[in-house]
Amino acid sequence: MEETDDPVIPDERGAVVAVEATAICGSDLHFFDGDLDFGFAIPVGHEFIGRVTSVGSAVERFKVGDRVLVASVTGCGHCDGCATADPVCCVGGPQVFGAGSLPGGQATAVAVHAADFQLLAIPEPMSDEAALLLTDNLPTGWAGAQRADIPPGGTVVVLGLGAVGLCAVRSALALGAGRVLVADPVEGRRARAVAFGEASGNPAGTVEALQGDTVEAVLAATGGRGADSVIDAVALDVTLDQALACVRPGGTVSVIGVHDLAPYPLPVLMALFRSVTLRLTTAPVHRTWPELVPLVLSGQLATDGIFTHEFALADAAEAYALVAGRSAGCVKVLLRP
Protein backbone atom coordinates (compact mmCIF):
# COMPACT_ATOMS: atom_id res chain seq x y z
CA MET A 1 0.00 0.00 0.00
CA GLU A 2 1.24 3.46 -0.91
CA GLU A 3 0.03 7.02 -0.42
CA THR A 4 -0.72 8.89 -3.66
CA ASP A 5 -2.34 12.15 -4.63
CA ASP A 6 -6.12 12.28 -4.41
CA PRO A 7 -7.81 11.77 -7.79
CA VAL A 8 -9.51 14.71 -9.48
CA ILE A 9 -12.39 14.91 -11.96
CA PRO A 10 -10.87 13.93 -15.33
CA ASP A 11 -13.06 16.35 -17.34
CA GLU A 12 -16.56 17.87 -17.38
CA ARG A 13 -18.12 14.45 -18.06
CA GLY A 14 -16.27 12.67 -15.26
CA ALA A 15 -16.68 12.09 -11.54
CA VAL A 16 -14.76 11.02 -8.48
CA VAL A 17 -16.04 8.05 -6.47
CA ALA A 18 -15.01 7.43 -2.87
CA VAL A 19 -14.59 3.67 -2.62
CA GLU A 20 -16.70 1.90 0.00
CA ALA A 21 -15.86 -1.65 -1.06
CA THR A 22 -13.65 -3.28 -3.66
CA ALA A 23 -12.72 -6.85 -4.50
CA ILE A 24 -9.87 -9.00 -5.75
CA CYS A 25 -10.67 -10.65 -9.07
CA GLY A 26 -8.99 -13.80 -10.29
CA SER A 27 -7.58 -11.84 -13.21
CA ASP A 28 -5.81 -9.53 -10.72
CA LEU A 29 -3.62 -12.51 -9.91
CA HIS A 30 -2.03 -12.17 -13.34
CA PHE A 31 -0.31 -9.06 -12.00
CA PHE A 32 0.41 -10.68 -8.64
CA ASP A 33 1.88 -13.78 -10.30
CA GLY A 34 3.83 -11.76 -12.87
CA ASP A 35 2.01 -13.09 -15.96
CA LEU A 36 1.10 -9.54 -17.03
CA ASP A 37 3.34 -6.53 -16.59
CA PHE A 38 2.69 -3.12 -18.12
CA GLY A 39 6.03 -1.77 -16.92
CA PHE A 40 4.66 0.86 -14.55
CA ALA A 41 2.69 0.90 -11.32
CA ILE A 42 -0.91 2.07 -10.89
CA PRO A 43 -3.58 1.15 -8.35
CA VAL A 44 -4.97 -2.22 -9.42
CA GLY A 45 -8.53 -3.50 -9.21
CA HIS A 46 -11.53 -3.21 -11.52
CA GLU A 47 -14.34 -4.15 -9.13
CA PHE A 48 -15.47 -1.34 -6.83
CA ILE A 49 -18.51 0.47 -5.49
CA GLY A 50 -18.78 3.72 -3.58
CA ARG A 51 -20.25 7.18 -3.25
CA VAL A 52 -19.92 10.07 -5.68
CA THR A 53 -17.94 12.92 -4.11
CA SER A 54 -17.66 15.27 -7.09
CA VAL A 55 -19.02 15.51 -10.63
CA GLY A 56 -18.17 17.43 -13.76
CA SER A 57 -20.44 20.15 -15.10
CA ALA A 58 -21.72 17.95 -17.97
CA VAL A 59 -22.74 14.96 -15.82
CA GLU A 60 -26.54 14.60 -15.92
CA ARG A 61 -27.51 11.32 -14.26
CA PHE A 62 -25.53 11.49 -11.01
CA LYS A 63 -24.92 13.93 -8.19
CA VAL A 64 -22.72 14.15 -5.13
CA GLY A 65 -23.79 11.60 -2.53
CA ASP A 66 -25.18 9.00 -4.97
CA ARG A 67 -24.18 5.43 -4.18
CA VAL A 68 -22.94 3.71 -7.33
CA LEU A 69 -21.24 0.68 -8.79
CA VAL A 70 -18.70 1.10 -11.56
CA ALA A 71 -18.37 -1.12 -14.63
CA SER A 72 -14.95 -2.74 -14.86
CA VAL A 73 -14.54 -2.02 -18.57
CA THR A 74 -14.95 1.53 -19.83
CA GLY A 75 -15.22 3.40 -23.09
CA CYS A 76 -15.74 7.01 -24.11
CA GLY A 77 -19.50 6.68 -23.61
CA HIS A 78 -20.60 8.65 -26.67
CA CYS A 79 -19.37 6.85 -29.81
CA ASP A 80 -21.27 4.39 -32.01
CA GLY A 81 -19.59 1.47 -30.23
CA CYS A 82 -20.50 2.63 -26.74
CA ALA A 83 -24.06 3.24 -27.97
CA THR A 84 -24.40 -0.55 -28.09
CA ALA A 85 -23.76 -0.57 -24.29
CA ASP A 86 -20.57 -2.51 -24.91
CA PRO A 87 -17.41 -0.48 -24.28
CA VAL A 88 -15.31 -3.22 -25.87
CA CYS A 89 -16.66 -1.77 -29.14
CA CYS A 90 -15.58 1.77 -28.23
CA VAL A 91 -14.13 3.48 -31.30
CA GLY A 92 -11.31 4.89 -29.20
CA GLY A 93 -10.60 1.52 -27.63
CA PRO A 94 -11.79 0.13 -24.29
CA GLN A 95 -9.93 0.39 -21.01
CA VAL A 96 -10.06 -1.68 -17.84
CA PHE A 97 -9.66 -0.06 -14.43
CA GLY A 98 -6.44 -1.15 -12.77
CA ALA A 99 -4.86 -2.33 -16.03
CA GLY A 100 -2.85 -0.39 -18.55
CA SER A 101 -2.92 3.32 -17.72
CA LEU A 102 -6.28 3.63 -15.93
CA PRO A 103 -5.91 3.66 -12.11
CA GLY A 104 -8.07 1.06 -10.43
CA GLY A 105 -10.44 0.64 -7.53
CA GLN A 106 -8.30 -0.95 -4.82
CA ALA A 107 -7.87 2.55 -3.44
CA THR A 108 -9.76 5.06 -1.32
CA ALA A 109 -11.04 7.03 -4.32
CA VAL A 110 -11.10 6.71 -8.12
CA ALA A 111 -11.51 9.17 -10.99
CA VAL A 112 -14.18 7.89 -13.40
CA HIS A 113 -14.54 9.37 -16.86
CA ALA A 114 -17.82 9.25 -18.83
CA ALA A 115 -19.70 9.00 -15.54
CA ASP A 116 -23.19 8.95 -17.08
CA PHE A 117 -22.16 5.89 -19.09
CA GLN A 118 -19.91 4.20 -16.58
CA LEU A 119 -21.89 4.33 -13.31
CA LEU A 120 -25.02 2.55 -12.15
CA ALA A 121 -26.98 3.65 -9.10
CA ILE A 122 -27.10 0.82 -6.57
CA PRO A 123 -30.76 -0.04 -6.01
CA GLU A 124 -32.15 -0.80 -2.59
CA PRO A 125 -31.88 -3.29 -0.97
CA MET A 126 -28.97 -4.71 -2.98
CA SER A 127 -26.05 -5.96 -0.88
CA ASP A 128 -22.49 -4.75 -1.33
CA GLU A 129 -21.52 -8.25 -2.42
CA ALA A 130 -24.14 -8.36 -5.17
CA ALA A 131 -23.23 -4.85 -6.35
CA LEU A 132 -19.55 -5.78 -6.54
CA LEU A 133 -20.35 -8.90 -8.55
CA LEU A 134 -22.32 -6.74 -11.00
CA THR A 135 -19.18 -4.72 -11.78
CA ASP A 136 -17.54 -7.70 -13.50
CA ASN A 137 -17.81 -11.32 -12.31
CA LEU A 138 -21.55 -11.84 -12.74
CA PRO A 139 -21.77 -10.09 -16.13
CA THR A 140 -18.77 -12.14 -17.25
CA GLY A 141 -20.30 -15.44 -16.17
CA TRP A 142 -23.63 -14.42 -17.68
CA ALA A 143 -22.13 -13.34 -21.00
CA GLY A 144 -20.04 -16.51 -21.10
CA ALA A 145 -23.15 -18.64 -20.67
CA GLN A 146 -25.15 -16.61 -23.20
CA ARG A 147 -22.42 -16.91 -25.81
CA ALA A 148 -22.07 -20.65 -25.20
CA ASP A 149 -25.25 -21.32 -27.22
CA ILE A 150 -26.76 -23.53 -24.52
CA PRO A 151 -29.69 -25.46 -26.01
CA PRO A 152 -32.79 -25.94 -23.81
CA GLY A 153 -31.97 -28.76 -21.43
CA GLY A 154 -28.46 -29.00 -22.85
CA THR A 155 -25.25 -30.21 -21.23
CA VAL A 156 -22.71 -27.56 -20.26
CA VAL A 157 -19.18 -27.95 -18.94
CA VAL A 158 -17.71 -25.18 -16.76
CA LEU A 159 -13.93 -25.27 -16.39
CA GLY A 160 -12.62 -23.38 -13.34
CA LEU A 161 -14.71 -22.65 -10.28
CA GLY A 162 -13.47 -19.37 -8.97
CA ALA A 163 -15.93 -16.50 -8.68
CA VAL A 164 -16.45 -16.16 -12.44
CA GLY A 165 -16.85 -19.90 -12.92
CA LEU A 166 -19.40 -20.09 -10.10
CA CYS A 167 -21.30 -17.19 -11.66
CA ALA A 168 -21.21 -19.08 -14.97
CA VAL A 169 -22.68 -22.17 -13.30
CA ARG A 170 -25.61 -20.20 -11.92
CA SER A 171 -26.03 -18.34 -15.21
CA ALA A 172 -26.09 -21.57 -17.22
CA LEU A 173 -28.85 -22.94 -15.01
CA ALA A 174 -30.82 -19.70 -15.27
CA LEU A 175 -30.49 -19.83 -19.07
CA GLY A 176 -31.98 -23.31 -19.31
CA ALA A 177 -29.13 -25.81 -19.04
CA GLY A 178 -30.33 -29.24 -18.03
CA ARG A 179 -26.98 -30.50 -16.83
CA VAL A 180 -23.88 -28.58 -15.76
CA LEU A 181 -20.66 -30.59 -15.40
CA VAL A 182 -18.01 -28.76 -13.38
CA ALA A 183 -14.25 -29.19 -13.26
CA ASP A 184 -11.63 -27.69 -10.98
CA PRO A 185 -8.48 -29.20 -9.43
CA VAL A 186 -9.70 -28.18 -5.96
CA GLU A 187 -12.27 -30.66 -4.66
CA GLY A 188 -13.83 -28.15 -2.29
CA ARG A 189 -14.61 -25.79 -5.15
CA ARG A 190 -16.31 -28.60 -7.05
CA ALA A 191 -18.39 -29.32 -3.95
CA ARG A 192 -19.30 -25.63 -3.67
CA ALA A 193 -20.53 -25.61 -7.28
CA VAL A 194 -22.65 -28.71 -6.70
CA ALA A 195 -24.16 -27.07 -3.62
CA PHE A 196 -24.94 -23.99 -5.72
CA GLY A 197 -26.87 -26.21 -8.12
CA GLU A 198 -28.84 -27.81 -5.31
CA ALA A 199 -29.73 -24.38 -3.92
CA SER A 200 -30.56 -22.80 -7.27
CA GLY A 201 -34.24 -23.66 -7.08
CA ASN A 202 -34.09 -24.89 -10.67
CA PRO A 203 -35.58 -28.41 -10.69
CA ALA A 204 -34.86 -28.76 -14.41
CA GLY A 205 -31.09 -28.42 -14.02
CA THR A 206 -28.44 -30.34 -12.10
CA VAL A 207 -24.77 -29.70 -11.31
CA GLU A 208 -22.37 -32.65 -11.27
CA ALA A 209 -18.69 -32.64 -10.34
CA LEU A 210 -16.25 -34.27 -12.73
CA GLN A 211 -13.53 -36.53 -11.33
CA GLY A 212 -10.19 -37.51 -12.86
CA ASP A 213 -9.22 -36.59 -16.40
CA THR A 214 -11.65 -33.87 -17.50
CA VAL A 215 -12.00 -34.87 -21.15
CA GLU A 216 -12.45 -38.57 -20.35
CA ALA A 217 -14.98 -37.71 -17.63
CA VAL A 218 -17.04 -35.50 -19.96
CA LEU A 219 -17.07 -38.11 -22.72
CA ALA A 220 -18.07 -40.80 -20.22
CA ALA A 221 -20.87 -38.60 -18.86
CA THR A 222 -22.22 -37.85 -22.34
CA GLY A 223 -21.98 -41.30 -23.89
CA GLY A 224 -18.95 -40.30 -25.95
CA ARG A 225 -20.71 -37.41 -27.64
CA GLY A 226 -19.26 -34.46 -25.74
CA ALA A 227 -20.95 -31.42 -24.22
CA ASP A 228 -23.19 -29.05 -26.13
CA SER A 229 -21.37 -26.08 -24.61
CA VAL A 230 -18.13 -25.53 -22.72
CA ILE A 231 -17.38 -22.39 -20.68
CA ASP A 232 -13.68 -21.93 -19.93
CA ALA A 233 -13.34 -19.58 -16.96
CA VAL A 234 -9.57 -20.15 -16.67
CA ALA A 235 -8.03 -19.98 -20.18
CA LEU A 236 -4.76 -21.74 -19.48
CA ASP A 237 -3.39 -23.72 -22.41
CA VAL A 238 -4.48 -26.92 -20.69
CA THR A 239 -8.08 -25.78 -20.12
CA LEU A 240 -8.38 -24.48 -23.66
CA ASP A 241 -7.18 -27.89 -24.89
CA GLN A 242 -9.74 -29.58 -22.64
CA ALA A 243 -12.55 -27.31 -23.80
CA LEU A 244 -11.93 -27.99 -27.47
CA ALA A 245 -11.56 -31.72 -26.85
CA CYS A 246 -14.70 -32.25 -24.79
CA VAL A 247 -17.19 -30.15 -26.77
CA ARG A 248 -19.36 -32.15 -29.16
CA PRO A 249 -19.17 -31.71 -32.94
CA GLY A 250 -21.16 -28.61 -33.77
CA GLY A 251 -20.91 -27.35 -30.19
CA THR A 252 -19.64 -24.07 -28.78
CA VAL A 253 -16.65 -23.19 -26.61
CA SER A 254 -17.06 -19.90 -24.75
CA VAL A 255 -13.84 -18.52 -23.24
CA ILE A 256 -14.12 -15.95 -20.46
CA GLY A 257 -10.83 -16.64 -18.64
CA VAL A 258 -7.85 -14.35 -19.12
CA HIS A 259 -4.99 -16.02 -20.99
CA ASP A 260 -1.40 -14.90 -20.49
CA LEU A 261 0.69 -13.06 -23.07
CA ALA A 262 2.17 -16.22 -24.64
CA PRO A 263 0.69 -17.43 -27.96
CA TYR A 264 -1.75 -20.35 -27.77
CA PRO A 265 -1.31 -23.14 -30.34
CA LEU A 266 -4.94 -23.36 -31.47
CA PRO A 267 -5.78 -26.77 -33.00
CA VAL A 268 -7.53 -25.19 -35.95
CA LEU A 269 -7.81 -28.33 -38.11
CA MET A 270 -9.51 -30.32 -35.34
CA ALA A 271 -11.93 -27.46 -34.66
CA LEU A 272 -12.62 -27.06 -38.38
CA PHE A 273 -13.44 -30.72 -39.03
CA ARG A 274 -15.69 -30.83 -35.95
CA SER A 275 -17.45 -27.53 -36.80
CA VAL A 276 -16.70 -26.06 -33.39
CA THR A 277 -17.73 -22.49 -32.63
CA LEU A 278 -15.13 -20.66 -30.51
CA ARG A 279 -16.03 -17.40 -28.78
CA LEU A 280 -13.78 -15.27 -26.58
CA THR A 281 -15.54 -12.65 -24.53
CA THR A 282 -14.76 -9.60 -22.48
CA ALA A 283 -18.13 -9.04 -20.86
CA PRO A 284 -20.34 -6.20 -22.13
CA VAL A 285 -20.96 -5.25 -18.50
CA HIS A 286 -23.26 -2.29 -19.19
CA ARG A 287 -25.42 -4.32 -21.58
CA THR A 288 -26.03 -7.04 -18.99
CA TRP A 289 -27.35 -4.73 -16.26
CA PRO A 290 -30.96 -4.47 -17.55
CA GLU A 291 -31.18 -8.28 -17.44
CA LEU A 292 -29.15 -9.01 -14.34
CA VAL A 293 -30.30 -6.34 -11.87
CA PRO A 294 -33.95 -7.53 -11.84
CA LEU A 295 -32.85 -11.18 -11.60
CA VAL A 296 -30.59 -10.39 -8.64
CA LEU A 297 -33.14 -8.23 -6.83
CA SER A 298 -35.88 -10.84 -7.28
CA GLY A 299 -33.64 -13.66 -6.06
CA GLN A 300 -33.93 -15.56 -9.34
CA LEU A 301 -30.15 -15.34 -9.71
CA ALA A 302 -28.38 -15.82 -6.39
CA THR A 303 -25.17 -14.00 -5.50
CA ASP A 304 -24.54 -15.49 -2.06
CA GLY A 305 -21.71 -17.88 -1.24
CA ILE A 306 -19.15 -16.36 -3.62
CA PHE A 307 -17.49 -13.87 -1.27
CA THR A 308 -15.78 -15.88 1.44
CA HIS A 309 -13.50 -13.34 3.16
CA GLU A 310 -13.32 -9.65 4.03
CA PHE A 311 -10.18 -7.61 4.77
CA ALA A 312 -9.33 -3.99 5.37
CA LEU A 313 -7.75 -2.42 2.29
CA ALA A 314 -4.63 -1.77 4.38
CA ASP A 315 -4.24 -5.55 4.66
CA ALA A 316 -4.45 -6.13 0.90
CA ALA A 317 -1.06 -7.86 0.78
CA GLU A 318 -2.32 -10.53 3.19
CA ALA A 319 -5.55 -10.80 1.22
CA TYR A 320 -3.72 -11.30 -2.08
CA ALA A 321 -1.57 -14.04 -0.58
CA LEU A 322 -4.72 -15.81 0.58
CA VAL A 323 -6.42 -15.54 -2.82
CA ALA A 324 -3.26 -16.68 -4.60
CA GLY A 325 -3.40 -19.92 -2.62
CA ARG A 326 -6.49 -20.88 -4.66
CA SER A 327 -7.84 -22.97 -1.81
CA ALA A 328 -11.30 -24.43 -1.38
CA GLY A 329 -12.05 -22.12 1.50
CA CYS A 330 -11.20 -18.84 -0.23
CA VAL A 331 -13.07 -18.00 -3.41
CA LYS A 332 -13.36 -14.21 -3.37
CA VAL A 333 -12.18 -11.44 -1.04
CA LEU A 334 -13.87 -8.12 -0.32
CA LEU A 335 -11.66 -5.18 0.72
CA ARG A 336 -12.89 -2.13 2.64
CA PRO A 337 -10.90 1.13 2.78
Secondary structure as UniProt FT lines:
FT   TURN            12..13
FT   STRAND          15..24
FT   HELIX           26..28
FT   HELIX           29..33
FT   STRAND          48..55
FT   TURN            57..58
FT   TURN            64..65
FT   STRAND          67..70
FT   STRAND          73..74
FT   TURN            80..81
FT   HELIX           82..84
FT   HELIX           87..89
FT   TURN            91..92
FT   STRAND          95..96
FT   TURN            97..98
FT   TURN            100..101
FT   STRAND          109..112
FT   HELIX           115..118
FT   STRAND          119..121
FT   TURN            124..125
FT   HELIX           128..133
FT   TURN            134..136
FT   HELIX           137..146
FT   TURN            147..149
FT   TURN            152..153
FT   STRAND          155..159
FT   HELIX           163..174
FT   TURN            175..176
FT   STRAND          179..183
FT   HELIX           187..198
FT   TURN            203..204
FT   STRAND          206..209
FT   HELIX           214..221
FT   TURN            222..224
FT   STRAND          227..232
FT   HELIX           237..246
FT   STRAND          247..255
FT   HELIX           268..273
FT   TURN            274..275
FT   STRAND          277..280
FT   HELIX           285..298
FT   TURN            304..305
FT   STRAND          309..312
FT   HELIX           313..315
FT   HELIX           316..324
FT   STRAND          333..336
//
